[in-house]
Amino acid sequence: MESPIGSNWKFYHVAVVVRDMDKVKRKYGAILGASIFRPETMLDSSTFSVYEVYGKPAKNVHKSRFNHTDIGVDKLDIEFISPVAGDPIYKDFLNKNGEGIHHIAFMVDDLNAETAKLVARGIPVITTVKRPTGRGFAYFDFGDCLIELVGPVKV
């Protein structure tokens, strides 16, 4: 018997989309200490083997700044995202909602299998990303919240 959806997901992070990453780093760094931030990364859709939005290849290159934090005793991971170029879904979110929580992320053992389970239940896939390394992530629209699944892409 197949396990229920989500029963093997491991909490990864909560993501907050912001307009100005440098302002966020100054603000939270001053309050909580600069050491809460890990090294910043840049998402560049041109480096992925697959980058689809609503099931279609993205029309242009998307770039966004990412910075993770480790807050509290349990080292809660908060991911700050700031769009830089193109029309990433983060820019759409900012235009529609302003700054705020964008998604909750979970690690999974098999991204393709978990994606298939959600799609079979009628949960829309917003973005699908596959890296040349064999890892990937996908965003799913649960209506009131986006869920990101991150993990290996098994064939």
C-alpha positions as CSV (number, residue, x, y, z in Angstrom):
1,M,0.0,0.0,0.0
2,E,1.3,3.4,-1.0
3,S,2.1,5.8,1.9
4,P,-0.1,9.0,2.2
5,I,1.0,12.1,0.3
6,G,3.4,14.1,2.5
7,S,4.2,11.3,4.9
8,N,7.8,11.1,3.9
9,W,8.4,14.8,3.3
10,K,11.1,16.4,5.5
11,F,10.7,20.1,6.4
12,Y,13.3,22.2,4.6
13,H,12.5,25.9,4.8
14,V,10.0,28.7,4.7
15,A,10.6,31.2,1.9
16,V,9.9,34.9,2.0
17,V,10.0,37.0,-1.2
18,V,11.4,40.5,-0.7
19,R,12.1,43.5,-3.0
20,D,15.5,44.5,-1.6
21,M,17.8,41.7,-0.4
22,D,20.4,44.1,0.9
23,K,17.9,45.9,3.1
24,V,16.6,42.6,4.5
25,K,20.2,41.5,5.3
26,R,20.9,44.8,7.1
27,K,17.7,44.7,9.1
28,Y,17.8,41.1,10.2
29,G,21.5,41.1,10.6
30,A,21.3,44.1,13.0
31,I,18.6,42.5,15.0
32,L,19.6,38.8,15.0
33,G,23.3,39.0,14.1
34,A,24.9,38.9,10.7
35,S,26.0,35.3,11.3
36,I,22.5,34.1,10.7
37,F,23.0,34.4,7.0
38,R,24.6,31.7,4.9
39,P,26.5,32.7,1.7
40,E,24.1,34.2,-0.9
41,T,23.4,32.4,-4.2
42,M,21.9,33.4,-7.5
43,L,19.2,31.3,-9.2
44,D,19.9,31.6,-12.9
45,S,17.4,29.6,-15.0
46,S,19.9,29.3,-17.9
47,T,21.9,26.9,-15.8
48,F,19.1,24.3,-15.5
49,S,18.4,21.5,-17.9
50,V,14.6,22.1,-17.4
51,Y,12.9,25.3,-16.2
52,E,9.2,25.3,-16.9
53,V,6.5,27.6,-15.7
54,Y,2.9,26.2,-15.9
55,G,4.2,23.3,-18.0
56,K,6.0,25.4,-20.6
57,P,9.6,26.4,-21.0
58,A,10.3,29.9,-19.6
59,K,10.3,32.6,-22.3
60,N,13.4,34.4,-20.9
61,V,16.2,33.9,-18.4
62,H,15.0,34.3,-14.8
63,K,17.5,35.4,-12.1
64,S,16.8,35.8,-8.4
65,R,19.0,36.3,-5.4
66,F,18.7,33.7,-2.6
67,N,19.9,34.0,1.0
68,H,19.2,31.4,3.7
69,T,19.2,32.0,7.4
70,D,19.6,29.8,10.5
71,I,17.4,31.2,13.3
72,G,16.8,29.9,16.7
73,V,17.8,26.8,18.7
74,D,16.4,24.5,16.1
75,K,18.1,26.5,13.3
76,L,14.9,27.3,11.4
77,D,15.8,27.9,7.8
78,I,14.2,31.0,6.3
79,E,15.0,31.6,2.7
80,F,14.8,35.1,1.4
81,I,14.3,35.6,-2.3
82,S,14.6,38.7,-4.4
83,P,13.9,38.7,-8.1
84,V,16.7,40.3,-10.3
85,A,16.0,39.8,-14.0
86,G,13.3,38.3,-16.3
87,D,9.9,37.4,-15.0
88,P,10.3,34.8,-12.3
89,I,7.2,33.8,-10.4
90,Y,8.7,35.7,-7.4
91,K,8.2,39.0,-9.3
92,D,4.6,38.0,-10.0
93,F,4.1,37.3,-6.3
94,L,5.6,40.7,-5.3
95,N,3.3,42.5,-7.8
96,K,0.2,40.7,-6.6
97,N,0.8,40.3,-2.9
98,G,3.8,42.5,-1.8
99,E,6.5,41.1,0.3
100,G,5.7,38.0,2.4
101,I,5.8,34.2,2.7
102,H,5.9,32.6,-0.7
103,H,6.1,28.9,0.0
104,I,6.9,26.1,2.5
105,A,9.5,23.7,1.3
106,F,10.1,20.0,1.9
107,M,12.8,17.6,0.9
108,V,11.7,14.4,-0.8
109,D,13.4,11.2,-1.9
110,D,12.0,11.2,-5.4
111,L,10.7,14.4,-6.9
112,N,9.1,12.8,-10.0
113,A,7.2,10.3,-7.9
114,E,5.9,12.9,-5.4
115,T,5.0,15.2,-8.3
116,A,3.0,12.5,-10.0
117,K,1.1,11.9,-6.7
118,L,0.1,15.5,-6.4
119,V,-0.8,15.9,-10.0
120,A,-3.1,12.8,-9.7
121,R,-4.8,14.6,-6.9
122,G,-5.4,17.7,-9.0
123,I,-2.7,19.9,-7.4
124,P,-1.4,22.2,-10.1
125,V,2.4,22.4,-10.8
126,I,3.5,26.0,-11.1
127,T,7.2,25.6,-11.7
128,T,9.4,22.6,-12.5
129,V,13.2,22.8,-12.4
130,K,15.7,20.1,-13.1
131,R,19.4,20.7,-12.7
132,P,22.1,18.9,-14.7
133,T,23.2,17.3,-11.4
134,G,20.0,15.2,-11.2
135,R,18.4,17.3,-8.5
136,G,15.4,19.6,-8.9
137,F,12.5,21.3,-7.3
138,A,8.9,22.1,-8.1
139,Y,6.3,24.5,-6.8
140,F,2.7,23.3,-6.3
141,D,-0.4,25.5,-5.9
142,F,-2.4,24.3,-2.8
143,G,-4.7,27.4,-3.2
144,D,-3.9,29.2,0.0
145,C,-0.2,28.3,0.0
146,L,2.5,27.2,-2.3
147,I,4.5,24.0,-1.5
148,E,7.9,23.4,-2.8
149,L,9.3,19.9,-3.1
150,V,13.1,19.5,-3.5
151,G,15.0,16.4,-4.2
152,P,16.5,14.0,-6.7
153,V,14.9,13.5,-10.0
154,K,14.8,9.7,-10.5
155,V,14.0,8.3,-13.9
